[in-house]
Structure formats: structure tokens, C-alpha cells
Amino acid sequence: MGKLGLTEIILILLVVVLLFGGRKIPELMKGIGQGLKDFRKASKLSPEEEAGSSAKN
């Protein structure tokens, strides 16, 4: 039950295209990528760096 096959992945992609449209998908992926990038950056900061970066903002 936990594994996704090719048919399920194609079905999910088809639903995403129908919901968001072809033009919105690149913007959506860009936003997700930026969020992951920011999350990784924040998780690598040490507590001292985190305190310093919050003081700058």
C-alpha cells in the first residue's frame, strides 16, 4: 500500500495539471524550491548565527 506505481504518479500529475493549469505549475515549483532552500539554510544555522541574523532583520 505504501508504494506508488507509475499509474498513480501519472494520475496525481494529471490532477495537479487540471487544478493549477499549465502556466501556474512552474511558479508553484519555484515557490516550493525556494521554501526548501530557505528551510535547509535555516536548519544549518547555529544558534549564534540565528540570533545574529534575527537581529539584522
Buried (B, 14 or more C-beta within 10 A) or exposed (E): EEEEEEEEEEEEEEEEEEEEEEEEBEEEEEEEEEEEEEEEEEEEEEEEEEEEEEEEE
